[in-house]
Amino acid sequence: MSSSGSLDITRSILISIVIAVGSMVFTTMLAVFGGYGLARLKFPGANVVFFMILITFMIPFQAVITPLYLVLAQLNLTNSLLGVILVIGTFQLPFGLFIMRISFTAVPRSLEEAAMIDGCGILATLRRVMLPMALPGILTTALFGFFAGWNEFFAPLILLTNQKLYPLTVTLSILQTGQEGTLNWGVLQAGVVLTIAPCILLFIFLQRYYVSGLVSGAIK
């Protein structure tokens, strides 16, 4: 399904998927390792670091767009999907670290100590014990990372100048206006369905993981 000019809905959907999945993977991986370090590894200033991370919640993305754009321009990432993924994932990371630190803190230390007594190192303990126990937190972080990448409008609009790289949110904002400024309701309604359907399906599919407790999952 294509439109006038160089805009293509199908391509925009694929680009949105790439951005959403990339943001999800980037955020989840860093949040898992960072959250585990903040929750379990003792080092000077750990609480200060976590407090500084929480402060970033109060910084709106729009307030730092100019210096952020200049930094990305120096790295030649102003017109690339990688730059958009890094920006969205970075701004979603504080929330992911917050969730994962809480999830790892809720895991009983006795289970971690038992794994280490059996000969597991830090990474093996993280993979075999901590990750299964913190699965609800991991899925929550992943879902929010996906939703952030899928629904983001401002970052792609500012950082991308090539219309062939526009995600669905930006493309629909261009296509929804018809001739003489009239609103094209058909395109708008189709766009609404396309944008909300993946979010609803993912939530329905993964919601069963939220009802299981951390400790009860380990006992099973």
Secondary structure, 3 states (H helix, E strand, C coil): CECCCCCEHHHHHHHHHHHHHHHHHHHHHHHHHHHHHHHHCCCCCHHHHHHHHHHHHHCCHHHHHHHHHHHHHHCCCCCCHHHHHHHHHHHHHHHHHHHHHHHHHCCCHHHHHHHHHCCCCHHHHHHHHHHHHCHHHHHHHHHHHHHHHHHCCHHHHHHCCCHHHCCHHHHHHHHCECHHHCECHHHHHHHHHHHHHHHHHHHHHHHHHCCCCHHHHHHC
